[in-house]
Amino acid sequence: MKINRVKTLAVKEWREILRDRLFLSLAFVVPISMMLVFGYGIKMDVENIPFAVLDQDRSAMSRDYLHQFIDSRYFDYQGDVENEDEIDNLIAGSKIRFAIIVPPKFQETLLSGRPIAVQSLIDGTFPFRTSTSKGYVAAINNAFNTQLLTAYISQKMGVTAEQAAAFMSPIKIQLRYLYNQELRSIWSIAPAMMMFILLMTPPFLTALGIVREKENGSIYNIYSSTVTRGEFLMGKLFPYVVISCINVVILWLIAIFAFGAPFKGDPVFFFIASVIYVTCTTGIGLLVSLFSKTQVSAMMLTVVVTIVPAVLYSGLLVPIASMDAASQFEAHLFPAMYYTDIALGSFLKGIGVEELWTRVAALLLYTIILWVISYNLFHKRVKA
């Protein structure tokens, strides 16, 4: 392999990329746009849930109870309604996601020492948000019950409110959230989106770049030249690896400064691991290009082989540990899972090569396998 030939091919490919504005936008604008669109669009935090109130008692105690919800940052108070039919219309029209109905004689029943049921209506269209909303409602209701019982015990036993609260809850749970103390979903989504974007764009660029030469016939110049297939592949793909490495830095900066995701790990280690990852995904594009004759077919095949593992088997939406055995086995067959562990570990956990070297080794092995297979399948002779 002669380095001058590789350099010449790389320079030629780089000039073609710069001349093609559409291709250049695919190289840089699309990854940035995807990061911003998905980063701001995917929200896993369940807050500001719009809700309405039907207070049929209108007593001091019912107002105190309802203000537990109104003052909460998890709910967005939209006002009172006059009847249940109005609630049905608001929920059906998606103007509210939750409603609470306080029955008549709410205060009178509680002061008499008897329990009373308060109805809560939650829109079940989105099961995840519904389950989280249910937890918020139950927590606020339990807090109000604790206040009532604490006041009752304090009055009956003649003790302070603090002592009564201790009687009510002799065992307290102290929760401490590790790695993502504020429980902000974007801090986890931003690093995972780097995995998703860097799994899609390098194969797209690589596959389109090679298949484009097949369509316009310029690849026949390579077939008839003295350039070896190794020199061609290295020179052809080197610019795409460089572009992807630049995108790694750009996406990393967006995750930190635009989305505020904390980066606690070693930036050098993370960059090296990312270079291995984009080299691996570039190999996927090379393999796709060998089976495609048109740019449209290359795009379609790239979508199939990248989006499915990125969404289903990477840990982006469902943790790998929560999958069944068969799905976990499949997840280990794709590079997305390994880079997701590296990204989240570097950003949130602050771990480095000591804990993540096995993931990097898996990506390196995956890269070698892809490039060796592609090298053996690529031929400088047109099959009859």
Secondary structure per residue as TSV (DSSP state, phi and psi in degrees):
chain	resnum	aa	ss	phi	psi
A	1	M	-	360.0	126.8
A	2	K	-	-101.2	125.4
A	3	I	H	-63.7	-36.0
A	4	N	H	-62.1	-37.6
A	5	R	H	-67.6	-42.1
A	6	V	H	-61.2	-43.6
A	7	K	H	-62.5	-43.3
A	8	T	H	-62.7	-43.9
A	9	L	H	-64.8	-39.5
A	10	A	H	-65.1	-42.7
A	11	V	H	-63.7	-42.7
A	12	K	H	-59.7	-45.3
A	13	E	H	-65.4	-40.2
A	14	W	H	-63.4	-39.7
A	15	R	H	-65.7	-38.9
A	16	E	H	-64.6	-38.0
A	17	I	H	-64.6	-42.5
A	18	L	H	-67.9	-32.1
A	19	R	H	-74.2	-30.0
A	20	D	-	-92.0	100.6
A	21	R	H	-64.9	-36.2
A	22	L	H	-64.8	-43.9
A	23	F	H	-67.2	-37.2
A	24	L	H	-64.4	-38.3
A	25	S	H	-66.8	-36.3
A	26	L	H	-62.0	-34.0
A	27	A	H	-72.5	-37.6
A	28	F	H	-120.8	-42.3
A	29	V	H	-71.1	-42.0
A	30	V	H	-61.8	-47.8
A	31	P	H	-59.3	-41.1
A	32	I	H	-65.8	-43.6
A	33	S	H	-62.3	-43.1
A	34	M	H	-62.1	-41.3
A	35	M	H	-62.7	-43.3
A	36	L	H	-72.4	-43.2
A	37	V	H	-65.1	-50.6
A	38	F	H	-70.8	-36.3
A	39	G	H	-63.3	-43.7
A	40	Y	H	-83.0	-21.3
A	41	G	H	-87.9	-33.1
A	42	I	-	-89.1	110.0
A	43	K	-	-122.4	116.4
A	44	M	-	-96.8	-10.1
A	45	D	-	-74.2	132.5
A	46	V	-	-103.6	96.2
A	47	E	-	-140.3	165.6
A	48	N	-	52.4	47.6
A	49	I	E	-74.3	118.0
A	50	P	E	-67.8	131.1
A	51	F	E	-145.4	160.1
A	52	A	E	-126.9	164.7
A	53	V	E	-127.8	138.0
A	54	L	E	-121.1	97.8
A	55	D	E	-97.6	103.2
A	56	Q	S	-89.9	-2.1
A	57	D	S	-104.4	-42.8
A	58	R	-	52.6	47.0
A	59	S	-	-108.1	172.4
A	60	A	H	-62.7	-39.9
A	61	M	H	-70.3	-37.2
A	62	S	H	-66.9	-36.3
A	63	R	H	-66.4	-40.5
A	64	D	H	-61.5	-41.3
A	65	Y	H	-63.8	-47.1
A	66	L	H	-68.4	-30.2
A	67	H	H	-68.9	-17.7
A	68	Q	H	-62.5	-34.5
A	69	F	H	-84.0	-41.9
A	70	I	H	-63.4	-38.8
A	71	D	T	-83.0	-5.3
A	72	S	-	-78.8	142.3
A	73	R	T	-74.9	-10.6
A	74	Y	T	-83.6	-14.8
A	75	F	E	-123.8	148.2
A	76	D	E	-118.7	104.1
A	77	Y	E	-68.2	124.0
A	78	Q	E	-106.2	-1.3
A	79	G	E	116.7	175.2
A	80	D	E	-89.7	156.3
A	81	V	-	-122.3	165.6
A	82	E	S	-95.5	-27.8
A	83	N	S	-154.5	171.9
A	84	E	H	-71.2	-29.6
A	85	D	H	-61.1	-36.9
A	86	E	H	-65.7	-36.5
A	87	I	H	-63.2	-45.6
A	88	D	H	-58.6	-42.2
A	89	N	H	-66.8	-38.9
A	90	L	H	-67.7	-42.1
A	91	I	H	-69.5	-41.7
A	92	A	H	-63.0	-34.3
A	93	G	T	-87.0	5.6
A	94	S	T	61.0	24.5
A	95	K	S	-81.4	-26.2
A	96	I	-	-134.2	158.0
A	97	R	S	-112.3	-7.8
A	98	F	E	-156.1	143.2
A	99	A	E	-140.5	149.1
A	100	I	E	-129.6	133.6
A	101	I	E	-118.1	115.0
A	102	V	E	-93.5	122.3
A	103	P	-	-75.6	165.9
A	104	P	T	-62.7	156.7
A	105	K	T	58.2	33.7
A	106	F	H	-64.0	-52.2
A	107	Q	H	-67.8	-43.2
A	108	E	H	-60.6	-42.4
A	109	T	H	-65.9	-43.7
A	110	L	H	-66.9	-41.1
A	111	L	H	-67.6	-22.4
A	112	S	T	-83.5	-1.5
A	113	G	T	86.6	11.3
A	114	R	-	-105.4	149.6
A	115	P	-	-77.3	159.4
A	116	I	-	-144.7	147.8
A	117	A	-	-98.2	131.6
A	118	V	-	-109.2	128.0
A	119	Q	E	-87.3	135.7
A	120	S	E	-123.7	125.5
A	121	L	E	-112.6	121.7
A	122	I	E	-122.7	134.2
A	123	D	-	-68.3	118.3
A	124	G	-	-94.9	18.5
A	125	T	S	-62.4	-40.5
A	126	F	S	-111.5	101.7
A	127	P	H	-57.5	-39.3
A	128	F	H	-64.4	-48.2
A	129	R	H	-65.6	-35.6
A	130	T	H	-63.1	-45.8
A	131	S	H	-63.4	-40.7
A	132	T	H	-67.5	-41.7
A	133	S	H	-61.4	-40.2
A	134	K	H	-59.8	-40.7
A	135	G	H	-63.9	-40.5
A	136	Y	H	-62.4	-44.8
A	137	V	H	-62.1	-45.4
A	138	A	H	-63.6	-39.6
A	139	A	H	-66.0	-43.6
A	140	I	H	-66.3	-40.5
A	141	N	H	-63.9	-42.0
A	142	N	H	-64.5	-37.1
A	143	A	H	-63.9	-40.2
A	144	F	H	-68.0	-40.5
A	145	N	H	-60.2	-39.9
A	146	T	H	-64.1	-39.4
A	147	Q	H	-62.1	-43.7
A	148	L	H	-64.0	-45.3
A	149	L	H	-68.0	-36.2
A	150	T	H	-64.4	-44.1
A	151	A	H	-64.2	-38.0
A	152	Y	H	-65.9	-47.1
A	153	I	H	-64.4	-40.5
A	154	S	H	-61.7	-39.1
A	155	Q	H	-72.9	-45.1
A	156	K	H	-71.0	-37.3
A	157	M	H	-96.3	-8.6
A	158	G	T	68.8	35.9
A	159	V	-	-114.5	170.1
A	160	T	-	-73.8	165.0
A	161	A	H	-62.8	-35.1
A	162	E	H	-65.6	-41.9
A	163	Q	H	-66.8	-40.0
A	164	A	H	-64.0	-39.4
A	165	A	H	-64.1	-34.9
A	166	A	H	-67.0	-37.2
A	167	F	H	-64.5	-37.9
A	168	M	H	-69.2	-38.5
A	169	S	-	-131.3	78.6
A	170	P	S	-66.6	-27.2
A	171	I	S	-113.9	122.5
A	172	K	-	-111.4	140.6
A	173	I	-	-100.6	125.1
A	174	Q	-	-102.8	110.0
A	175	L	-	-92.2	136.9
A	176	R	-	-134.6	119.8
A	177	Y	-	-90.5	125.9
A	178	L	-	-94.3	146.3
A	179	Y	S	73.5	-38.0
A	180	N	-	-134.1	73.9
A	181	Q	T	-62.2	-31.4
A	182	E	T	-88.4	-1.0
A	183	L	-	53.1	43.0
A	184	R	-	-91.2	119.6
A	185	S	H	-65.0	-30.9
A	186	I	H	-64.5	-27.2
A	187	W	H	-65.6	-28.9
A	188	S	H	-90.9	-33.1
A	189	I	H	-71.2	-40.4
A	190	A	H	-59.3	-49.2
A	191	P	H	-63.5	-38.4
A	192	A	H	-66.4	-32.1
A	193	M	H	-68.0	-29.0
A	194	M	H	-61.2	-42.8
A	195	M	H	-58.6	-46.6
A	196	F	H	-63.3	-47.7
A	197	I	H	-69.7	-41.4
A	198	L	H	-75.6	-10.7
A	199	L	H	-86.3	-24.1
A	200	M	H	-93.9	-50.9
A	201	T	H	-69.7	-44.6
A	202	P	H	-59.5	-44.7
A	203	P	H	-62.0	-38.0
A	204	F	H	-59.2	-50.9
A	205	L	H	-62.8	-44.6
A	206	T	H	-65.4	-48.5
A	207	A	H	-62.9	-44.2
A	208	L	H	-67.5	-37.2
A	209	G	H	-63.7	-40.6
A	210	I	H	-78.8	-44.1
A	211	V	H	-66.7	-30.1
A	212	R	H	-60.3	-38.1
A	213	E	H	-68.9	-30.1
A	214	K	H	-67.3	-40.9
A	215	E	H	-69.4	-42.7
A	216	N	H	-87.5	-3.1
A	217	G	S	84.5	-0.4
A	218	S	T	-69.5	-17.5
A	219	I	H	-68.8	-18.5
A	220	Y	H	-67.9	-24.6
A	221	N	H	-64.0	-35.8
A	222	I	H	-70.8	-39.8
A	223	Y	H	-59.5	-37.8
A	224	S	H	-90.8	-4.2
A	225	S	S	-88.9	176.0
A	226	T	S	-89.2	3.2
A	227	V	-	-67.4	130.8
A	228	T	-	-76.9	163.3
A	229	R	H	-67.3	-32.2
A	230	G	H	-65.2	-42.6
A	231	E	H	-65.0	-40.7
A	232	F	H	-63.4	-47.1
A	233	L	H	-65.1	-42.2
A	234	M	H	-65.5	-46.8
A	235	G	H	-67.8	-36.0
A	236	K	H	-70.4	-40.6
A	237	L	H	-92.6	-17.6
A	238	F	H	-57.0	-45.0
A	239	P	H	-60.4	-34.4
A	240	Y	H	-71.2	-34.4
A	241	V	H	-66.7	-40.9
A	242	V	H	-64.1	-44.1
A	243	I	H	-58.9	-43.8
A	244	S	H	-66.0	-35.7
A	245	C	H	-66.3	-38.2
A	246	I	H	-63.9	-40.2
A	247	N	H	-64.5	-32.4
A	248	V	H	-58.2	-47.6
A	249	V	H	-64.9	-42.8
A	250	I	H	-64.0	-46.6
A	251	L	H	-65.5	-35.8
A	252	W	H	-63.1	-41.8
A	253	L	H	-67.2	-39.1
A	254	I	I	-63.5	-43.8
A	255	A	I	-60.3	-37.6
A	256	I	I	-80.8	-49.8
A	257	F	I	-91.5	-34.0
A	258	A	I	-83.1	-39.7
A	259	F	S	-104.7	-5.8
A	260	G	-	70.5	18.3
A	261	A	-	-69.1	129.2
A	262	P	-	-74.7	139.0
A	263	F	-	-113.0	111.4
A	264	K	-	-106.0	-6.4
A	265	G	S	-93.5	-164.5
A	266	D	-	-91.4	115.6
A	267	P	H	-64.2	-31.8
A	268	V	H	-66.2	-47.8
A	269	F	H	-61.4	-42.6
A	270	F	H	-64.5	-38.8
A	271	F	H	-67.4	-41.9
A	272	I	H	-62.7	-44.4
A	273	A	H	-62.8	-36.9
A	274	S	H	-69.1	-36.5
A	275	V	H	-62.5	-43.0
A	276	I	H	-62.0	-40.4
A	277	Y	H	-64.8	-46.9
A	278	V	H	-70.2	-29.6
A	279	T	H	-65.1	-37.8
A	280	C	H	-65.2	-47.3
A	281	T	H	-70.3	-29.1
A	282	T	H	-63.9	-36.3
A	283	G	H	-63.0	-32.9
A	284	I	H	-63.3	-43.5
A	285	G	H	-63.3	-38.4
A	286	L	H	-62.4	-43.5
A	287	L	H	-65.0	-39.6
A	288	V	H	-62.1	-40.9
A	289	S	H	-63.8	-26.8
A	290	L	H	-72.9	-20.6
A	291	F	T	-105.8	3.5
A	292	S	-	-118.8	141.4
A	293	K	S	-108.7	-17.5
A	294	T	S	-128.1	158.1
A	295	Q	H	-67.1	-33.3
A	296	V	H	-64.5	-46.2
A	297	S	H	-65.6	-34.1
A	298	A	H	-65.0	-41.6
A	299	M	H	-63.8	-44.8
A	300	M	H	-64.2	-43.5
A	301	L	H	-67.2	-36.7
A	302	T	H	-64.3	-39.9
A	303	V	H	-58.9	-44.2
A	304	V	H	-65.0	-45.6
A	305	V	H	-83.4	-7.9
A	306	T	H	-113.1	-46.7
A	307	I	H	-68.4	-41.8
A	308	V	H	-59.0	-53.4
A	309	P	H	-66.9	-31.1
A	310	A	H	-66.3	-35.4
A	311	V	H	-89.0	-43.4
A	312	L	H	-92.9	-31.8
A	313	Y	S	-124.8	30.4
A	314	S	S	-115.7	-15.9
A	315	G	S	90.3	7.6
A	316	L	S	-65.2	-45.9
A	317	L	S	-108.3	-37.4
A	318	V	S	-123.7	125.5
A	319	P	-	-57.6	141.3
A	320	I	G	-59.6	-37.3
A	321	A	G	-65.4	-20.7
A	322	S	G	-86.9	-6.9
A	323	M	S	-82.2	162.4
A	324	D	-	-75.3	173.4
A	325	A	H	-60.9	-41.3
A	326	A	H	-64.8	-42.3
A	327	S	H	-67.8	-37.6
A	328	Q	H	-63.6	-38.6
A	329	F	H	-63.4	-43.8
A	330	E	H	-63.7	-38.8
A	331	A	H	-61.1	-35.0
A	332	H	T	-72.8	-7.6
A	333	L	T	-90.1	-4.6
A	334	F	S	-119.1	145.8
A	335	P	H	-70.9	-18.5
A	336	A	H	-59.1	-41.5
A	337	M	H	-62.3	-41.3
A	338	Y	H	-67.3	-41.2
A	339	Y	H	-73.3	-30.9
A	340	T	H	-60.9	-43.4
A	341	D	H	-61.4	-39.9
A	342	I	H	-66.8	-44.4
A	343	A	H	-64.8	-49.4
A	344	L	H	-67.2	-38.1
A	345	G	I	-64.8	-38.8
A	346	S	I	-74.2	-41.4
A	347	F	I	-74.0	-56.1
A	348	L	I	-95.6	-36.8
A	349	K	I	-94.4	-18.9
A	350	G	-	71.5	22.7
A	351	I	-	-92.1	159.7
A	352	G	-	-132.3	-143.0
A	353	V	H	-64.2	-30.8
A	354	E	H	-61.6	-38.7
A	355	E	H	-94.7	-24.5
A	356	L	H	-110.5	7.9
A	357	W	H	-64.2	-29.8
A	358	T	H	-67.2	-36.0
A	359	R	H	-66.6	-41.8
A	360	V	H	-64.8	-41.0
A	361	A	H	-62.5	-39.0
A	362	A	H	-64.4	-41.3
A	363	L	H	-64.3	-40.3
A	364	L	H	-64.6	-42.5
A	365	L	H	-63.2	-43.7
A	366	Y	H	-59.7	-41.8
A	367	T	H	-62.7	-46.1
A	368	I	H	-61.8	-43.7
A	369	I	H	-62.0	-46.4
A	370	L	H	-62.2	-44.0
A	371	W	H	-71.5	-36.5
A	372	V	H	-66.3	-43.9
A	373	I	H	-62.4	-45.1
A	374	S	H	-63.9	-40.7
A	375	Y	H	-61.9	-42.1
A	376	N	H	-72.4	-27.5
A	377	L	H	-84.8	-21.9
A	378	F	-	-81.3	130.9
A	379	H	-	-129.8	146.1
A	380	K	S	-90.3	16.9
A	381	R	S	-127.2	135.6
A	382	V	-	-77.1	128.7
A	383	K	-	-74.1	138.5
A	384	A	-	-69.8	360.0
